[in-house]
Amino acid sequence: MAEAVDLTFDQVMDRWLGMSQIENLEGYTWTILKRRIIDMHRKRRRRPELMETAAFEAALAGHTDDPYDTLADTIALYAAVASLSELQRDAILLHYGMGFTAAEAAVLVGNEEATVRSQLRTGRQRLATLLKLPSPEHPDGKNRS
């Protein structure tokens, strides 16, 4: 991941004068970063899949009695996240994985905050379905339909 960030930084610096005119520079940069990660992933086809590697790391770092259960759960979660639409996946990863608020994620991806909240909601619902979990609850404790 650090390599992708470095490559993105280099690309942004090489194109900075032209990019300074872009209305949503953060969103454009986010797109470049995603493309660098995809390119790197394609080049490493023979290596373990990123999600599988991350799942093993989560299992090793887990604080449960059975790391194999953690591994299976983590692989299932990563596979489910990978199956989301790009917008849902971005919203889920930015909000839950990286700690951005819906408003901050909206600025980054160039969408309205309401769109990001909607993508979070539908992404959570889709994950719950894929992982056979109860329907996600609203932060105030009310079930969502």
C-alpha positions as CSV (number, residue, x, y, z in Angstrom):
1,M,0.0,0.0,0.0
2,A,2.8,2.4,0.8
3,E,4.2,1.8,-2.7
4,A,0.9,2.8,-4.2
5,V,0.8,5.9,-2.1
6,D,4.3,6.8,-3.2
7,L,3.5,6.3,-6.9
8,T,0.3,8.3,-6.5
9,F,2.3,11.2,-4.9
10,D,4.8,11.1,-7.7
11,Q,2.1,11.2,-10.4
12,V,0.3,14.1,-8.6
13,M,3.6,16.0,-8.3
14,D,4.4,15.4,-12.0
15,R,1.1,16.8,-13.0
16,W,0.6,19.4,-10.3
17,L,0.3,22.5,-12.5
18,G,-2.4,20.9,-14.7
19,M,-4.2,19.3,-11.7
20,S,-4.4,22.6,-9.7
21,Q,-7.3,23.6,-12.0
22,I,-9.3,20.4,-11.1
23,E,-12.4,21.2,-9.1
24,N,-12.3,18.0,-6.9
25,L,-8.6,17.4,-6.5
26,E,-9.1,15.0,-3.6
27,G,-11.5,12.8,-5.6
28,Y,-9.1,12.8,-8.6
29,T,-6.2,11.8,-6.4
30,W,-8.4,9.1,-4.8
31,T,-9.1,7.7,-8.2
32,I,-5.3,7.7,-9.1
33,L,-4.6,5.8,-5.8
34,K,-7.2,3.2,-6.6
35,R,-5.8,2.7,-10.1
36,R,-2.3,2.3,-8.7
37,I,-3.5,-0.4,-6.3
38,I,-5.3,-2.2,-9.0
39,D,-2.2,-2.0,-11.3
40,M,0.0,-3.4,-8.5
41,H,-2.4,-6.1,-7.8
42,R,-2.5,-7.2,-11.4
43,K,1.3,-7.3,-11.5
44,R,1.3,-9.6,-8.5
45,R,-1.1,-12.2,-9.7
46,R,1.2,-15.0,-8.7
47,R,1.4,-13.8,-5.2
48,P,-1.3,-14.4,-2.6
49,E,-4.4,-12.3,-3.0
50,L,-4.4,-9.1,-1.0
51,M,-7.6,-10.0,0.9
52,E,-6.3,-13.4,1.8
53,T,-3.0,-11.9,3.1
54,A,-4.9,-9.4,5.1
55,A,-7.1,-12.1,6.5
56,F,-4.1,-14.1,7.7
57,E,-2.7,-11.0,9.3
58,A,-6.0,-10.3,11.1
59,A,-6.2,-13.9,12.3
60,L,-2.6,-13.7,13.7
61,A,-3.3,-10.4,15.4
62,G,-6.8,-11.5,16.6
63,H,-7.6,-11.7,20.2
64,T,-9.7,-14.8,20.0
65,D,-9.1,-18.3,21.2
66,D,-9.4,-19.8,17.7
67,P,-7.5,-17.9,15.0
68,Y,-8.9,-20.2,12.4
69,D,-12.4,-18.9,13.1
70,T,-11.1,-15.4,12.8
71,L,-9.4,-16.3,9.5
72,A,-12.5,-17.8,8.0
73,D,-14.7,-14.8,9.2
74,T,-12.1,-12.3,7.9
75,I,-11.8,-14.0,4.5
76,A,-15.6,-14.0,4.2
77,L,-15.8,-10.3,5.1
78,Y,-13.1,-9.3,2.6
79,A,-14.7,-11.3,-0.1
80,A,-18.1,-9.7,0.6
81,V,-16.6,-6.2,0.6
82,A,-14.9,-7.0,-2.7
83,S,-18.3,-7.9,-4.2
84,L,-19.9,-4.5,-3.4
85,S,-20.2,-1.8,-6.1
86,E,-17.3,0.5,-6.4
87,L,-19.2,3.4,-4.7
88,Q,-20.4,1.2,-1.8
89,R,-16.9,-0.3,-1.4
90,D,-15.3,3.2,-1.4
91,A,-17.8,4.4,1.2
92,I,-17.4,1.3,3.4
93,L,-13.5,1.4,3.2
94,L,-13.2,5.1,3.8
95,H,-15.7,5.2,6.6
96,Y,-15.1,2.0,8.5
97,G,-11.6,1.1,7.3
98,M,-10.0,4.5,7.4
99,G,-12.2,6.4,9.9
100,F,-13.5,9.2,7.7
101,T,-16.9,10.7,8.4
102,A,-19.5,10.5,5.7
103,A,-18.9,14.2,5.1
104,E,-15.1,13.8,4.7
105,A,-15.6,10.7,2.5
106,A,-18.0,12.7,0.3
107,V,-15.4,15.4,-0.2
108,L,-12.8,12.9,-1.0
109,V,-14.8,11.0,-3.6
110,G,-16.6,14.0,-5.0
111,N,-20.1,13.1,-4.0
112,E,-22.8,14.6,-1.9
113,E,-22.7,13.6,1.8
114,A,-26.2,12.1,1.4
115,T,-24.9,9.9,-1.5
116,V,-22.1,8.6,0.7
117,R,-24.6,7.9,3.6
118,S,-26.8,6.1,1.1
119,Q,-23.9,4.0,-0.1
120,L,-22.9,3.2,3.4
121,R,-26.5,2.1,4.2
122,T,-26.9,-0.1,1.1
123,G,-23.4,-1.4,1.5
124,R,-24.1,-2.5,5.1
125,Q,-27.3,-4.1,4.0
126,R,-25.6,-6.0,1.2
127,L,-22.8,-7.1,3.5
128,A,-25.4,-8.3,6.1
129,T,-27.1,-10.3,3.3
130,L,-23.9,-11.8,2.0
131,L,-22.6,-12.7,5.4
132,K,-26.0,-13.9,6.6
133,L,-26.1,-11.4,9.5
134,P,-29.1,-9.6,11.0
135,S,-30.1,-6.4,9.2
136,P,-27.8,-3.5,10.3
137,E,-29.2,-1.1,12.8
138,H,-29.4,2.6,12.6
139,P,-27.0,4.4,15.0
140,D,-30.0,5.3,17.2
141,G,-30.8,1.5,17.6
142,K,-33.8,1.3,15.2
143,N,-33.7,-1.5,12.6
144,R,-33.4,-0.4,9.0
145,S,-35.5,-2.1,6.3
